[in-house]
Amino acid sequence: MKVVFLEDVDGVAKGGEVKEVKNGFARNYLIPQKLAAPATHNHLQQISKLSKLANEDRVKKISLLSDLSETLKGLEVKIEMRAASNARLYGSVTGTMIADAINEQIEGSIARQLVQLDNPIREVGSYPITIRLHEDIEAEINVIVSATGSDLLDIEELDAETDNNNQDIDTDININEDTTSDDDISPDVVPGTNEDVPEAE
């Protein structure tokens, strides 16, 4: 189907352009979202006007996204997850979770698709994540994934218990060394000596 694009669609076309697209893409997405309209005679006659409107909208959008990019640059987003003592998470941090955390922090509306996360995060740590707002506008944030407070407490208690056990073992070894005397050690008996064979009566 041939359509006239009313707005920019990343990776597809710019507002005012006329392109041939798949029928399903046009009928199920572009037209319902008012991103494009069928390339009828009436719409084709308005291409100049549509292009001008699209350009004006593009300028406003880029300006807003540039401001948002400045807000996001260097932003620290903290996410707490349950984790084991080896720093492995019980679960993973996804792009949706990062987008939600950003939106809560800046009161914005960052879509999950803008978070450039190749694979879910599965360990505690600090991760630089790129937010792609537009084909030419990006911002890098820092996502800090930490264990929940209760998990940190569990880890500290586990470490303390391990240290105590090690101290108990050292104490037992020292006690055993201190209580052992020469009298407790039997002399070696060498077979074939006079001490080994009883005297005949």
KOLTORKE-922599 format. One record per residue (C-alpha): residue in one letter; x negated, z, y; chain; residue number from 1. Coordinates in nm, 4 decimals. Example, Ala and Ser with C-alpha at 12.3 -4.5 7.8 and 13.67 -1.06 7.14 Angstrom:
// residues 2
+---+----------+----------+----------+---+-----+
: r :        X :        Z :        Y : c :   k :
+---+----------+----------+----------+---+-----+
: A :  -1.2300 :   0.7800 :  -0.4500 : A :   1 :
: S :  -1.3670 :   0.7140 :  -0.1060 : A :   2 :
+---+----------+----------+----------+---+-----+
//
This chain:
// residues 201
+---+----------+----------+----------+---+-----+
: r :        X :        Z :        Y : c :   k :
+---+----------+----------+----------+---+-----+
: M :   0.0000 :   0.0000 :   0.0000 : A :   1 :
: K :  -0.1239 :  -0.0848 :   0.3492 : A :   2 :
: V :  -0.0945 :   0.2009 :   0.5977 : A :   3 :
: V :  -0.1809 :   0.2803 :   0.9581 : A :   4 :
: F :  -0.3674 :   0.6078 :   0.9892 : A :   5 :
: L :  -0.2201 :   0.8367 :   1.2533 : A :   6 :
: E :  -0.5018 :   1.0927 :   1.2274 : A :   7 :
: D :  -0.8553 :   1.1138 :   1.0947 : A :   8 :
: V :  -0.8732 :   1.1764 :   0.7202 : A :   9 :
: D :  -1.2233 :   1.2820 :   0.6177 : A :  10 :
: G :  -1.3875 :   1.0333 :   0.3867 : A :  11 :
: V :  -1.0912 :   0.7939 :   0.4037 : A :  12 :
: A :  -1.0262 :   0.6553 :   0.7521 : A :  13 :
: K :  -1.0043 :   0.7338 :   1.1217 : A :  14 :
: G :  -0.6854 :   0.7483 :   1.3223 : A :  15 :
: G :  -0.5660 :   0.4006 :   1.4279 : A :  16 :
: E :  -0.7303 :   0.2212 :   1.1367 : A :  17 :
: V :  -0.5301 :   0.0051 :   0.8964 : A :  18 :
: K :  -0.6283 :   0.0342 :   0.5315 : A :  19 :
: E :  -0.5050 :  -0.0446 :   0.1836 : A :  20 :
: V :  -0.4612 :   0.2717 :  -0.0248 : A :  21 :
: K :  -0.3059 :   0.3591 :  -0.3589 : A :  22 :
: N :   0.0728 :   0.3870 :  -0.3544 : A :  23 :
: G :   0.0723 :   0.7418 :  -0.4953 : A :  24 :
: F :  -0.1842 :   0.8621 :  -0.2416 : A :  25 :
: A :   0.0214 :   0.7176 :   0.0422 : A :  26 :
: R :   0.3667 :   0.8303 :  -0.0742 : A :  27 :
: N :   0.2682 :   1.1742 :  -0.2089 : A :  28 :
: Y :   0.0137 :   1.2824 :   0.0505 : A :  29 :
: L :  -0.0605 :   1.0660 :   0.3543 : A :  30 :
: I :   0.2945 :   0.9850 :   0.4633 : A :  31 :
: P :   0.4541 :   1.3308 :   0.3919 : A :  32 :
: Q :   0.1666 :   1.5000 :   0.5785 : A :  33 :
: K :   0.2160 :   1.2538 :   0.8682 : A :  34 :
: L :  -0.1455 :   1.1441 :   0.8404 : A :  35 :
: A :  -0.0463 :   0.7795 :   0.8013 : A :  36 :
: A :   0.2549 :   0.5492 :   0.8219 : A :  37 :
: P :   0.3431 :   0.2256 :   0.6415 : A :  38 :
: A :   0.1828 :  -0.0736 :   0.8123 : A :  39 :
: T :   0.5122 :  -0.2205 :   0.9295 : A :  40 :
: H :   0.5332 :  -0.4753 :   1.2126 : A :  41 :
: N :   0.6452 :  -0.2010 :   1.4507 : A :  42 :
: H :   0.3553 :   0.0276 :   1.3630 : A :  43 :
: L :   0.1036 :  -0.2543 :   1.3803 : A :  44 :
: Q :   0.2233 :  -0.3297 :   1.7315 : A :  45 :
: Q :   0.1406 :   0.0283 :   1.8252 : A :  46 :
: I :  -0.2115 :   0.0345 :   1.6834 : A :  47 :
: S :  -0.3700 :   0.0486 :   2.0283 : A :  48 :
: K :  -0.1546 :   0.3439 :   2.1270 : A :  49 :
: L :  -0.2089 :   0.5171 :   1.7915 : A :  50 :
: S :  -0.5861 :   0.4734 :   1.8220 : A :  51 :
: K :  -0.5848 :   0.6247 :   2.1688 : A :  52 :
: L :  -0.3794 :   0.9237 :   2.0540 : A :  53 :
: A :  -0.6039 :   0.9680 :   1.7517 : A :  54 :
: N :  -0.9151 :   0.9630 :   1.9703 : A :  55 :
: E :  -0.7699 :   1.2274 :   2.2014 : A :  56 :
: D :  -0.6738 :   1.4425 :   1.9043 : A :  57 :
: R :  -1.0211 :   1.3935 :   1.7546 : A :  58 :
: V :  -1.1925 :   1.5150 :   2.0705 : A :  59 :
: K :  -0.9757 :   1.8280 :   2.0836 : A :  60 :
: K :  -1.0274 :   1.8978 :   1.7148 : A :  61 :
: I :  -1.4061 :   1.8570 :   1.7318 : A :  62 :
: S :  -1.4196 :   2.0850 :   2.0350 : A :  63 :
: L :  -1.2249 :   2.3571 :   1.8514 : A :  64 :
: L :  -1.4351 :   2.3190 :   1.5367 : A :  65 :
: S :  -1.7573 :   2.3381 :   1.7371 : A :  66 :
: D :  -1.6413 :   2.6671 :   1.8889 : A :  67 :
: L :  -1.5488 :   2.7940 :   1.5422 : A :  68 :
: S :  -1.8902 :   2.6908 :   1.4122 : A :  69 :
: E :  -2.0594 :   2.9047 :   1.6764 : A :  70 :
: T :  -1.8425 :   3.1993 :   1.5736 : A :  71 :
: L :  -1.9333 :   3.1569 :   1.2081 : A :  72 :
: K :  -2.3092 :   3.1027 :   1.2445 : A :  73 :
: G :  -2.4966 :   3.4036 :   1.1119 : A :  74 :
: L :  -2.1761 :   3.5861 :   1.0195 : A :  75 :
: E :  -2.2220 :   3.8519 :   0.7496 : A :  76 :
: V :  -1.9366 :   3.8699 :   0.5036 : A :  77 :
: K :  -1.9351 :   4.1671 :   0.2659 : A :  78 :
: I :  -1.7571 :   4.1555 :  -0.0678 : A :  79 :
: E :  -1.7468 :   4.4484 :  -0.3104 : A :  80 :
: M :  -1.7106 :   4.3942 :  -0.6839 : A :  81 :
: R :  -1.7417 :   4.6097 :  -0.9921 : A :  82 :
: A :  -2.0851 :   4.5638 :  -1.1427 : A :  83 :
: A :  -2.2933 :   4.6805 :  -1.4361 : A :  84 :
: S :  -2.6227 :   4.8670 :  -1.4011 : A :  85 :
: N :  -2.8112 :   4.5362 :  -1.4393 : A :  86 :
: A :  -2.6374 :   4.4038 :  -1.1223 : A :  87 :
: R :  -2.4169 :   4.1629 :  -1.3185 : A :  88 :
: L :  -2.0620 :   4.1497 :  -1.1842 : A :  89 :
: Y :  -1.7519 :   4.2181 :  -1.3889 : A :  90 :
: G :  -1.6061 :   3.8808 :  -1.2912 : A :  91 :
: S :  -1.7319 :   3.6499 :  -1.0171 : A :  92 :
: V :  -1.7023 :   3.5744 :  -0.6455 : A :  93 :
: T :  -1.5270 :   3.2416 :  -0.5821 : A :  94 :
: G :  -1.4882 :   3.0123 :  -0.2828 : A :  95 :
: T :  -1.1322 :   3.1367 :  -0.2374 : A :  96 :
: M :  -1.2521 :   3.4965 :  -0.2164 : A :  97 :
: I :  -1.5169 :   3.4048 :   0.0404 : A :  98 :
: A :  -1.2640 :   3.2102 :   0.2514 : A :  99 :
: D :  -1.0214 :   3.5052 :   0.2389 : A : 100 :
: A :  -1.2965 :   3.7479 :   0.3425 : A : 101 :
: I :  -1.3955 :   3.5241 :   0.6354 : A : 102 :
: N :  -1.0369 :   3.4872 :   0.7522 : A : 103 :
: E :  -0.9813 :   3.8616 :   0.7365 : A : 104 :
: Q :  -1.2943 :   3.9229 :   0.9410 : A : 105 :
: I :  -1.2424 :   3.6609 :   1.2130 : A : 106 :
: E :  -0.8629 :   3.6348 :   1.1861 : A : 107 :
: G :  -0.8967 :   3.2640 :   1.1180 : A : 108 :
: S :  -0.7694 :   3.0100 :   0.8676 : A : 109 :
: I :  -1.0726 :   2.8727 :   0.6820 : A : 110 :
: A :  -0.9596 :   2.6678 :   0.3820 : A : 111 :
: R :  -1.1191 :   2.7266 :   0.0423 : A : 112 :
: Q :  -1.2340 :   2.3632 :   0.0280 : A : 113 :
: L :  -1.4605 :   2.4182 :   0.3301 : A : 114 :
: V :  -1.6718 :   2.6761 :   0.1460 : A : 115 :
: Q :  -1.9664 :   2.4922 :  -0.0093 : A : 116 :
: L :  -2.0127 :   2.6962 :  -0.3272 : A : 117 :
: D :  -2.1401 :   2.5002 :  -0.6285 : A : 118 :
: N :  -2.0994 :   2.7847 :  -0.8779 : A : 119 :
: P :  -1.9247 :   3.1232 :  -0.8614 : A : 120 :
: I :  -2.1494 :   3.4182 :  -0.7716 : A : 121 :
: R :  -2.2024 :   3.6465 :  -1.0713 : A : 122 :
: E :  -2.4645 :   3.8956 :  -0.9503 : A : 123 :
: V :  -2.5054 :   4.1520 :  -0.6738 : A : 124 :
: G :  -2.7127 :   4.0119 :  -0.3871 : A : 125 :
: S :  -2.7235 :   3.8236 :  -0.0573 : A : 126 :
: Y :  -2.6294 :   3.4549 :  -0.0535 : A : 127 :
: P :  -2.6486 :   3.1946 :   0.2284 : A : 128 :
: I :  -2.3299 :   2.9862 :   0.2142 : A : 129 :
: T :  -2.2517 :   2.6725 :   0.4144 : A : 130 :
: I :  -1.9061 :   2.6244 :   0.5667 : A : 131 :
: R :  -1.8398 :   2.2536 :   0.6239 : A : 132 :
: L :  -1.5836 :   2.2352 :   0.9020 : A : 133 :
: H :  -1.6161 :   1.8616 :   0.9655 : A : 134 :
: E :  -1.8340 :   1.5774 :   0.8473 : A : 135 :
: D :  -2.0703 :   1.6515 :   1.1374 : A : 136 :
: I :  -2.0062 :   2.0240 :   1.1890 : A : 137 :
: E :  -2.1375 :   2.2981 :   0.9614 : A : 138 :
: A :  -2.2147 :   2.6679 :   0.9862 : A : 139 :
: E :  -2.4147 :   2.8930 :   0.7569 : A : 140 :
: I :  -2.2943 :   3.2448 :   0.6844 : A : 141 :
: N :  -2.4457 :   3.5233 :   0.4767 : A : 142 :
: V :  -2.2343 :   3.6582 :   0.1904 : A : 143 :
: I :  -2.3419 :   4.0035 :   0.0755 : A : 144 :
: V :  -2.2070 :   4.0939 :  -0.2679 : A : 145 :
: S :  -2.2406 :   4.4627 :  -0.3545 : A : 146 :
: A :  -2.1213 :   4.6969 :  -0.6267 : A : 147 :
: T :  -1.8270 :   4.9187 :  -0.5460 : A : 148 :
: G :  -1.9048 :   5.2786 :  -0.4490 : A : 149 :
: S :  -1.7961 :   5.4183 :  -0.7853 : A : 150 :
: D :  -2.0213 :   5.1728 :  -0.9684 : A : 151 :
: L :  -2.3179 :   5.2697 :  -0.7516 : A : 152 :
: L :  -2.2486 :   5.6349 :  -0.8321 : A : 153 :
: D :  -2.2333 :   5.5542 :  -1.2034 : A : 154 :
: I :  -2.5666 :   5.3744 :  -1.1828 : A : 155 :
: E :  -2.7286 :   5.6651 :  -0.9971 : A : 156 :
: E :  -2.5928 :   5.9145 :  -1.2516 : A : 157 :
: L :  -2.7205 :   5.6961 :  -1.5364 : A : 158 :
: D :  -3.0674 :   5.6809 :  -1.3793 : A : 159 :
: A :  -3.0673 :   6.0578 :  -1.3228 : A : 160 :
: E :  -2.9617 :   6.1196 :  -1.6833 : A : 161 :
: T :  -3.2400 :   5.8913 :  -1.8087 : A : 162 :
: D :  -3.4975 :   6.0766 :  -1.5957 : A : 163 :
: N :  -3.3758 :   6.4137 :  -1.7314 : A : 164 :
: N :  -3.3986 :   6.2891 :  -2.0898 : A : 165 :
: N :  -3.7537 :   6.1683 :  -2.0282 : A : 166 :
: Q :  -3.8465 :   6.5078 :  -1.8819 : A : 167 :
: D :  -3.6978 :   6.6865 :  -2.1855 : A : 168 :
: I :  -3.9039 :   6.4675 :  -2.4180 : A : 169 :
: D :  -4.2220 :   6.5432 :  -2.2225 : A : 170 :
: T :  -4.1437 :   6.9169 :  -2.2335 : A : 171 :
: D :  -4.0916 :   6.9105 :  -2.6129 : A : 172 :
: I :  -4.4220 :   6.7326 :  -2.6606 : A : 173 :
: N :  -4.6055 :   6.9902 :  -2.4452 : A : 174 :
: I :  -4.4435 :   7.2832 :  -2.6289 : A : 175 :
: N :  -4.5406 :   7.1384 :  -2.9675 : A : 176 :
: E :  -4.8965 :   7.0868 :  -2.8494 : A : 177 :
: D :  -4.9189 :   7.4439 :  -2.7177 : A : 178 :
: T :  -4.7811 :   7.6139 :  -3.0348 : A : 179 :
: T :  -5.0009 :   7.4263 :  -3.2834 : A : 180 :
: S :  -5.3182 :   7.6197 :  -3.3850 : A : 181 :
: D :  -5.6112 :   7.5546 :  -3.6129 : A : 182 :
: D :  -5.4650 :   7.7981 :  -3.8722 : A : 183 :
: D :  -5.1634 :   7.5706 :  -3.9114 : A : 184 :
: I :  -5.3820 :   7.2815 :  -4.0166 : A : 185 :
: S :  -5.4823 :   7.2877 :  -4.3887 : A : 186 :
: P :  -5.8399 :   7.1804 :  -4.4571 : A : 187 :
: D :  -5.8760 :   6.8581 :  -4.6427 : A : 188 :
: V :  -5.9454 :   6.9079 :  -5.0132 : A : 189 :
: V :  -6.1776 :   6.6525 :  -5.1551 : A : 190 :
: P :  -6.1070 :   6.5756 :  -5.5230 : A : 191 :
: G :  -6.4035 :   6.6239 :  -5.7562 : A : 192 :
: T :  -6.5551 :   6.9262 :  -5.5760 : A : 193 :
: N :  -6.5902 :   7.2801 :  -5.7187 : A : 194 :
: E :  -6.3000 :   7.3927 :  -5.5026 : A : 195 :
: D :  -6.0765 :   7.1424 :  -5.6698 : A : 196 :
: V :  -6.1573 :   7.2444 :  -6.0352 : A : 197 :
: P :  -6.0730 :   7.5991 :  -6.1564 : A : 198 :
: E :  -6.3571 :   7.7931 :  -6.3249 : A : 199 :
: A :  -6.3432 :   7.8309 :  -6.7068 : A : 200 :
: E :  -6.2942 :   8.1839 :  -6.8389 : A : 201 :
+---+----------+----------+----------+---+-----+
//
